[in-house]
């Protein structure tokens, strides 16, 4: 048989191909190329602009000279590990796929694996509790279903040789949709991604790909002097989302979250929702406002992942043999994928969004475990960036504090890291075109002393359309928007941060055998046992085993010369005649090998030396697990110092 001849292209066909090639090259490709690179080009311009700050530090006239921490300081390298990436075993085929807020059956995969009896049920949060979910009756799945009007959807069926198929999806559209506002006001999106218990140094060490993409591709402002305002997650995140302070001694917010709902609190997402934004609250596992607390009576944001997370975490059928894995993927990936759909859904409707997400499972107890999520965070960030989903978005990556319980916490560097979390921010180019001074102010603030109150005031600027207005009505005048220059003479007192958590003092080592160190340690143990008096039938008395470290604190000259600085306000004793100094101690005590850190005020009056400390100035710096379970309900503030007696457990 003769081989078939190849047909020659006719002149008209050649001309047509040539014409199309020219048209594509000169008209289609430039548009495609521009669209593909507009975000990358902006990132590179921003990085070039910030290159001049690479060798910056704070000025000689700055009051707060916070520690400049080397993430790879030789004294902590023995605590640093690099665990393998978290990968989950594939436990079932993905019969159901999701696009925006609609679910579809993969019919080819269903036939291949003999999928049968596939049913679905929409679910909703039950008002009146953050812990209850209502399911619709299960119905036959006929190939497609919308999740609008619900918080999510669950599936059940069987395939193959009687294998069970289950799946769950979060809804990303508001239950009650809102129309876009057409008043001409500038409304950039806001995306806040928080990670629990990671310092800036921790991010550089254990999230190198994520940090590298933020700083070398997206481009933005990596704040060096960002410090926490209080001990743990709750007060720091409350400060960031409400601008208010909550401490052991006093609260600027009404109600006790252990006994009452927190719906009345002035969360910033309320302002965004009222201003035409679709809002999302997406915790990896609910905890910031509902850990050992009642949480919300009503759904707090337009889209709320709590019902989805509640089902995923509380129903064992979704867990696999691999830790941190749920069905085919890590729990974090479930959350991030749903956030991505939320962004796509709001973008497709031209509705601005405010989203707040908080991830904590892998990072809370082990300083190195967050590295298992580095590739996941990096690829997700890269994907939404390259899809241009962040083009009109204020991006904020942050943490609440550094690690509080890992072994590194007993080192000097570990203590500094615990007080200095991570903050990265990148406004969109459109914001800087409208408010060019904001760009210069953000750059100037990179080495200023900043905290969670400042992030809150920055969000207030965005939602009130006052980015270019220097407001004088900030709550208690302690927070400053990052769009405006932070004062150089700012101190911990100005920011309303207790000296126990302050990073502005100078420290000198004190011999642990020094009589002042011993007396201060005795005062700490005495104060702990005094605080335990109301629960002495539940908790064991605490005894000092040894002083691990002692340091003498003093304010630097700039702080001391600031006329708003009052050392005697630390404890609240306004009758002190002269304050000598403060001693910061690290103590090991029994029972339960408890490790405490305390800042003790040393004063001299009438020839006598006095040592003073209160519960706010005492931190627990190693994990106590369930050892304080007996006081969790009624005396939560005592958890850090209590070890339950056997009879009370």
C-alpha positions in Angstrom: 0.0 0.0 0.0 1.3 3.4 -1.0 2.0 5.9 1.8 -0.4 8.8 2.0 1.0 12.0 0.6 1.3 15.0 2.9 -1.0 17.8 1.7 0.7 21.1 1.1 -0.8 24.2 2.7 -2.4 26.5 0.2 -1.3 30.1 0.0 -4.5 31.3 1.6 -4.0 29.0 4.5 -0.4 30.1 5.0 -1.5 33.8 4.8 -4.3 33.0 7.4 -1.8 31.4 9.8 0.6 34.2 9.4 -2.1 36.9 9.9 -3.3 35.1 13.0 0.3 34.9 14.3 0.8 38.6 13.8 -2.6 39.4 15.5 -1.8 37.1 18.5 1.7 38.6 18.9 0.7 42.2 18.7 -2.7 42.2 20.3 -3.5 39.1 22.3 0.0 38.3 23.7 0.7 41.8 25.2 -2.6 41.7 27.1 -2.0 38.1 28.2 1.6 38.9 29.2 0.5 42.0 31.1 -2.3 40.2 32.9 0.1 37.4 33.9 2.8 39.7 35.2 1.0 42.7 36.7 1.2 41.4 40.3 4.7 40.2 39.9 5.8 43.5 38.4 4.2 45.4 41.3 6.0 43.1 43.8 9.3 43.8 42.2 8.8 47.5 42.2 7.9 47.4 45.9 10.9 45.2 46.7 13.2 47.6 44.8 11.7 50.5 46.8 12.3 48.6 50.1 15.9 47.5 49.2 17.2 50.7 50.7 16.0 49.5 54.1 18.1 46.3 54.1 20.7 47.7 56.4 18.4 49.8 58.5 18.1 49.6 62.2 16.4 51.9 64.7 17.8 55.4 65.1 20.0 56.5 68.0 17.2 58.8 69.2 14.6 56.0 69.4 13.3 55.3 72.9 12.6 51.6 72.6 15.7 49.8 71.5 14.2 46.3 71.2 16.6 43.4 70.7 17.8 42.7 67.2 17.5 38.9 67.0 19.6 36.6 64.8 17.3 33.8 63.8 20.3 31.5 63.6 22.0 32.6 66.8 24.5 29.8 67.8 23.0 29.6 71.3 19.7 28.2 70.0 20.8 26.1 67.0 20.6 22.9 69.2 16.8 23.5 69.5 16.2 23.9 65.7 15.0 21.0 63.6 13.7 20.7 60.1 10.9 18.1 60.1 9.6 16.6 56.9 6.6 18.0 55.0 3.2 16.9 56.1 1.7 14.6 53.6 -1.5 12.7 53.9 -2.3 9.3 52.6 -5.0 9.3 50.0 -7.9 7.3 51.6 -10.6 7.6 48.9 -11.3 8.9 45.4 -12.5 12.5 45.1 -15.9 11.8 43.7 -17.3 15.2 44.4 -15.5 18.4 43.3 -16.3 22.0 44.2 -16.2 25.2 42.1 -16.9 28.4 44.0 -20.0 27.4 46.0 -21.4 24.6 43.9 -20.6 20.9 44.2 -20.4 18.5 41.2 -20.1 14.8 40.7 -17.2 13.4 38.7 -19.2 11.0 36.7 -16.3 9.3 35.1 -14.6 8.6 38.4 -18.0 7.4 39.8 -18.4 4.9 37.1 -14.8 3.7 37.4 -15.2 2.9 41.1 -18.9 1.8 41.0 -20.1 4.7 43.3 -23.6 4.1 44.5 -26.2 5.4 47.0 -24.5 8.8 47.1 -26.5 11.2 49.3 -25.9 14.7 50.6 -27.1 16.8 53.5 -26.7 20.6 53.9 -25.8 21.7 57.4 -26.2 25.0 59.3 -25.1 26.5 62.6 -27.7 26.4 65.3 -28.1 29.9 66.8 -27.6 30.0 70.5 -24.5 27.9 70.6 -21.1 27.7 68.9 -21.1 24.0 69.4 -24.3 22.8 67.7 -25.0 22.0 64.0 -28.3 21.2 62.3 -28.4 18.8 59.4 -31.0 18.8 56.6 -32.4 15.3 55.7 -30.1 13.3 53.5 -31.1 13.5 49.8 -30.0 11.7 46.7 -27.2 13.5 44.9 -28.1 13.9 41.3 -24.9 15.5 40.0 -24.9 19.1 41.2 -26.0 21.1 44.2 -25.4 24.7 45.5 -24.4 25.3 49.1 -25.9 28.8 49.1 -28.0 29.4 52.3 -26.1 26.8 54.3 -22.7 26.6 56.2 -21.7 23.5 54.2 -22.5 20.0 52.9 -21.7 16.4 53.9 -21.8 13.3 51.7 -22.1 9.6 52.3 -22.2 6.7 49.9 -20.3 3.5 49.0 -18.0 2.4 46.2 -16.0 -0.6 45.1 -16.4 -3.6 47.4 -18.6 -2.0 50.0 -16.1 0.8 50.9 -17.6 3.8 52.6 -17.3 7.2 51.0 -17.7 10.4 53.1 -16.8 14.0 52.4 -17.4 17.5 53.7 -17.3 21.0 52.2 -17.6 24.5 53.6 -19.9 27.0 52.0 -18.2 30.3 51.0 -21.1 32.5 50.2 -23.0 34.5 52.9 -26.3 32.9 54.1 -27.8 36.4 53.6 -26.3 37.9 50.4 -25.7 41.6 50.2 -25.6 43.8 47.1 -22.4 45.7 46.1 -22.3 49.3 47.3 -21.9 51.8 44.4 -21.0 55.0 46.4 -17.6 55.4 44.8 -15.7 54.9 48.0 -12.4 53.0 48.0 -12.8 49.5 49.5 -9.7 47.3 49.2 -10.0 43.7 50.3 -8.4 42.6 53.6 -6.8 39.2 54.1 -5.4 38.4 57.5 -3.7 35.0 58.0 -2.5 34.4 61.5 -0.3 31.6 62.8 -0.1 30.7 66.5 3.1 30.9 68.5 5.6 31.8 65.8 8.1 34.6 66.1 9.6 36.5 63.2 12.8 34.5 63.6 10.8 31.3 63.8 9.2 32.1 60.4 12.6 32.8 58.8 14.0 29.5 60.1 11.0 27.2 59.7 8.9 28.7 56.9 11.7 29.7 54.5 9.7 29.1 51.3 6.7 31.0 52.6 8.8 33.9 54.0 10.8 34.0 50.8 7.8 34.2 48.6 6.3 37.0 50.7 9.5 39.1 50.8 10.9 38.3 47.3 7.9 37.9 45.1 4.8 39.5 46.6 6.9 42.2 48.3 5.9 44.1 51.4 6.7 45.4 54.8 8.4 43.0 57.3 8.2 44.7 60.7 11.2 44.3 62.9 9.9 45.9 66.1 6.5 44.1 66.3 5.9 43.0 69.9 3.1 41.3 71.7 1.0 43.2 74.3 0.2 40.4 76.6 0.9 36.7 77.5 -1.1 34.4 75.3 -3.3 34.2 72.2 -6.5 35.5 73.6 -5.5 39.0 74.8 -3.2 39.6 71.8 -5.9 38.7 69.2 -8.6 40.6 71.1 -6.3 43.6 70.9 -5.9 43.1 67.2 -9.6 42.6 66.4 -11.2 45.0 68.9 -8.4 47.5 70.1 -9.3 46.6 73.7 -7.2 45.1 76.5 -8.1 42.1 78.5 -5.9 41.0 81.4 -6.0 38.9 84.6 -6.6 42.1 86.7 -9.0 44.0 84.5 -10.8 44.0 81.2 -11.9 46.9 78.9 -14.6 44.6 77.5 -17.9 43.6 79.2 -18.8 40.1 80.1 -16.8 37.0 81.1 -16.3 34.9 78.0 -16.3 31.7 80.1 -19.8 32.5 81.2 -21.3 34.7 78.5 -21.3 35.1 74.8 -19.0 37.7 73.2 -21.3 38.9 70.4 -21.5 42.4 71.9 -17.7 43.0 71.6 -16.7 45.6 69.0 -15.0 43.2 66.6 -13.5 45.0 63.6 -15.2 42.7 61.1 -18.6 44.2 62.2 -17.4 47.5 60.8 -16.4 45.9 57.5 -19.7 44.1 57.2 -21.7 47.3 57.8 -19.5 49.0 55.2 -20.4 46.6 52.3 -17.8 43.9 52.8 -18.5 40.2 52.9 -16.7 38.9 56.0 -15.2 35.5 56.8 -13.9 34.1 60.1 -12.0 30.9 59.4 -10.1 29.2 62.3 -8.2 26.0 61.6 -9.8 24.6 64.8 -12.0 27.0 66.7 -10.3 28.3 69.8 -9.5 32.0 69.9 -12.9 33.0 71.1 -14.4 29.6 72.1 -11.5 27.7 73.8 -12.9 27.0 77.3 -15.4 29.8 76.5 -18.9 30.2 75.1 -17.9 31.9 71.9 -20.7 33.4 69.8 -24.4 33.1 70.3 -25.1 34.2 66.7 -22.9 33.7 63.6 -20.3 36.6 63.9 -19.4 37.0 60.2 -21.2 36.7 56.9 -19.4 33.5 56.2 -18.3 31.3 59.2 -16.2 28.2 59.1 -16.9 27.2 62.7 -19.7 24.6 61.8 -17.4 23.0 59.2 -14.4 22.9 61.6 -16.6 21.6 64.4 -17.8 18.6 62.3 -14.3 17.9 60.9 -12.7 17.9 64.4 -15.4 16.3 66.5 -16.6 13.5 64.2 -13.9 10.7 64.2 -15.1 9.4 60.8 -13.2 12.3 59.1 -9.9 11.5 60.7 -7.3 9.2 59.3 -4.4 7.3 60.8 -2.0 10.1 59.8 -1.9 12.9 62.4 -3.3 16.3 61.4 -4.9 14.6 58.3 -8.6 14.6 57.6 -9.8 12.5 54.6 -7.3 13.1 51.8 -5.5 16.2 53.0 -4.2 18.2 56.1 -6.8 20.1 58.0 -4.9 23.3 57.1 -5.3 22.6 53.4 -9.1 22.2 53.9 -9.2 25.7 55.4 -6.9 27.3 52.8 -8.7 25.7 49.9 -12.0 27.0 51.3 -10.5 30.5 51.8 -9.4 30.5 48.2 -12.9 29.7 47.0 -14.2 32.5 49.2 -11.9 34.9 47.6 -12.8 33.7 44.1 -16.5 33.9 44.9 -16.4 37.5 46.2 -14.1 38.6 43.4 -16.5 37.2 40.8 -19.3 39.2 42.3 -17.2 42.4 42.7 -17.9 42.5 46.4 -15.0 43.5 48.7 -14.1 41.0 51.5 -12.5 41.0 54.9 -11.2 37.6 56.0 -9.5 36.6 59.2 -8.0 33.1 59.5 -5.9 31.6 62.4 -3.8 28.5 62.1 -2.5 26.8 65.3 -2.4 23.0 65.4 1.1 22.3 64.3 2.8 25.4 65.7 1.4 25.7 69.3 3.5 23.2 71.2 6.7 22.6 69.0 8.7 25.5 67.6 9.8 23.4 64.6 6.6 21.7 63.6 5.2 24.6 61.5 7.9 23.7 58.9 5.7 20.7 58.0 3.3 23.2 56.4 5.8 25.4 54.7 5.4 23.9 51.2 1.6 23.9 51.6 1.5 27.6 52.6 4.0 28.5 49.9 2.1 26.7 47.0 -1.2 28.1 48.2 0.2 31.7 48.4 1.9 31.4 45.1 -1.3 30.1 43.4 -3.7 32.8 44.6 -1.0 35.4 43.9 -0.5 34.2 40.3 -4.2 34.0 39.8 -4.3 37.7 40.7 -6.7 37.1 43.5 -4.7 39.5 45.7 -4.5 42.4 43.3 -6.8 44.7 45.3 -6.0 43.2 48.7 -4.3 44.4 51.9 -2.4 41.3 52.8 -1.5 40.7 56.5 0.5 37.7 57.7 1.0 37.8 61.4 1.2 35.8 64.6 0.1 36.4 68.2 3.4 35.8 70.0 6.4 33.5 69.8 6.5 30.0 71.2 5.7 30.0 74.9 6.4 26.4 75.9 9.1 24.8 73.8 12.5 24.1 75.4 14.0 27.1 73.5 11.9 29.3 75.8 14.4 28.8 78.6 17.1 30.6 76.6 17.6 34.4 76.4 17.0 34.4 72.6 13.9 32.2 73.2 12.5 34.7 75.7 13.0 37.6 73.2 11.4 35.6 70.4 8.4 34.8 72.6 7.7 38.5 72.9 8.3 39.4 69.3 5.9 37.8 66.8 5.7 38.1 63.1 4.0 40.9 61.1 4.1 41.3 57.3 1.8 43.7 55.4 1.4 44.5 51.8 -1.2 47.0 50.6 -2.3 46.9 47.0 -0.7 49.3 44.5 -4.1 51.1 44.1 -3.9 52.1 47.8 -0.5 53.7 47.4 -1.6 55.6 44.3 -4.4 57.2 46.3 -2.3 57.6 49.5 1.4 57.9 48.5 2.4 59.1 52.0 1.2 55.8 53.5 3.9 54.0 51.6 6.7 56.2 53.1 5.2 55.9 56.6 5.1 52.1 56.4 8.7 52.1 55.4 9.7 54.4 58.3 7.7 52.1 60.7 9.7 49.0 59.8 12.1 49.6 62.7 9.7 51.4 65.1 8.2 49.8 68.2 4.8 48.4 67.1 2.1 46.0 68.4 -1.4 44.6 67.9 -3.1 47.8 68.8 -1.5 49.4 65.7 -2.8 46.7 63.4 -6.3 47.3 64.8 -6.0 51.1 64.1 -4.7 50.4 60.6 -7.9 48.3 60.0 -10.0 51.2 61.3 -8.3 53.5 58.8 -9.2 51.2 56.0 -12.9 50.6 56.9 -13.5 54.3 57.7 -11.8 55.6 54.5 -9.4 57.7 56.6 -6.0 56.3 55.5 -4.8 59.9 54.8 -6.3 61.3 58.1 -4.2 61.4 61.3 -7.0 60.5 63.7 -6.9 61.7 67.3 -9.8 59.5 68.4 -8.0 56.2 68.8 -9.0 54.2 71.8 -7.0 55.4 74.8 -4.5 56.9 72.3 -2.2 53.9 72.6 -2.5 52.5 69.1 -1.2 54.1 66.0 -2.2 53.3 62.4 0.8 51.9 60.5 -0.2 54.2 57.6 1.1 57.0 59.8 4.5 57.4 61.3 4.9 55.7 64.7 6.5 58.1 67.3 10.2 57.5 67.9 9.8 58.3 71.6 7.2 55.6 72.1 7.6 53.3 75.2 5.9 50.3 76.6 4.0 52.7 78.9 2.7 54.7 75.9 1.5 51.4 74.3 0.0 50.2 77.6 2.2 47.1 77.8 3.2 45.7 81.2 6.9 45.8 81.9 6.9 42.0 82.2 6.2 41.8 78.5 8.2 44.9 77.5 11.1 44.5 75.1 12.6 48.0 75.6 14.7 47.4 78.7 18.4 46.8 79.0 19.4 43.7 80.8 22.5 42.6 82.8 23.1 39.1 84.2 22.6 38.6 87.9 24.3 35.8 89.8 21.6 33.2 90.7 23.2 33.0 94.2 22.9 36.8 94.7 20.8 37.5 97.8 18.5 39.9 95.8 17.8 37.1 93.3 17.0 34.7 96.1 14.7 37.1 97.9 12.9 37.9 94.6 12.5 34.2 93.9 11.0 33.7 97.4 8.5 36.5 96.7 7.4 34.9 93.4 6.7 31.5 95.1 4.9 33.3 98.0 2.7 35.2 95.5 1.9 32.0 93.6 0.8 30.2 96.7 -1.2 33.2 97.9 -3.0 33.2 94.5 -3.8 29.5 95.0 -5.3 30.0 98.5 -8.9 30.0 97.2 -8.3 26.7 95.5 -5.9 25.0 98.0 -8.2 22.0 98.1 -7.8 21.6 94.3 -4.2 22.6 93.7 -0.9 21.5 95.3 1.3 24.1 96.9 4.3 25.2 94.9 7.9 24.9 96.1 11.0 26.4 94.6 13.5 23.9 93.2 16.1 26.3 91.8 16.8 29.7 90.2 17.6 29.0 86.6 18.4 32.5 85.5 18.4 36.0 86.9 18.7 39.4 85.2 18.7 43.0 86.4 16.5 45.2 84.2 16.7 48.9 83.7 15.2 51.4 81.3 17.6 52.8 78.7 18.4 56.5 78.9 15.8 57.4 76.2 13.1 55.6 78.2 14.1 57.0 81.5 14.2 60.5 80.1 10.8 60.3 78.6 8.5 62.2 80.9 5.6 59.8 80.3 7.5 56.9 81.8 6.7 56.0 85.4 8.3 52.9 86.7 6.1 53.1 89.8 3.0 52.4 87.6 4.2 48.9 87.0 2.6 47.5 90.1 0.3 50.5 90.6 1.8 51.7 93.9 2.0 55.5 93.5 3.5 56.0 96.9 6.9 54.4 96.1 9.7 56.8 97.0 12.4 55.3 94.9 12.4 52.3 92.5 15.8 50.5 92.4 15.1 48.2 89.5 13.4 45.1 88.3 14.7 41.5 88.4 13.6 39.0 85.8 13.8 35.4 87.0 13.5 32.0 85.4 12.5 29.5 88.1 12.1 25.8 88.3 9.5 24.7 90.8 7.6 21.6 91.9 5.3 19.9 91.4 5.2 19.0 87.7 8.7 20.5 87.0 7.0 23.8 86.5 9.1 26.5 84.8 8.1 30.1 85.6 9.3 33.5 84.4 8.6 36.5 86.6 9.4 40.2 86.7 9.9 41.4 90.3 9.9 45.0 91.2 12.6 46.0 93.7 11.9 49.2 95.7 13.6 50.9 98.7 11.6 52.8 101.3 12.7 53.9 104.7 15.9 51.9 104.5 14.2 48.7 103.7 14.2 46.7 100.4 10.9 45.4 99.2 10.1 42.9 96.5 6.7 43.0 94.7 5.1 40.9 92.0 1.6 39.9 91.0 0.0 37.2 88.8 0.2 39.3 85.7 4.0 39.4 85.9 4.3 35.6 86.2 4.4 33.5 83.1 4.4 29.7 82.7 7.0 28.8 80.1 6.7 25.1 79.8 3.6 23.1 78.9 1.3 21.9 81.7 -1.2 19.9 79.6 -4.1 18.7 81.6 -2.4 19.2 85.0 -4.6 22.2 85.8 -7.9 20.8 84.6 -9.5 21.1 88.0 -9.5 24.9 87.8 -10.3 25.3 84.0 -13.9 26.1 84.5 -14.0 28.4 87.5 -10.5 29.7 87.9 -9.0 29.8 84.5 -6.5 32.6 85.4 -4.9 30.2 87.8 -4.2 27.4 85.2 -0.6 28.5 84.7 0.3 28.1 88.4 -1.9 25.2 89.4 -1.1 21.5 89.5 -4.2 19.6 90.5 -4.0 17.3 93.5 -4.9 13.6 92.7 -8.1 13.9 94.7 -9.4 16.8 92.7 -8.9 15.2 89.2 
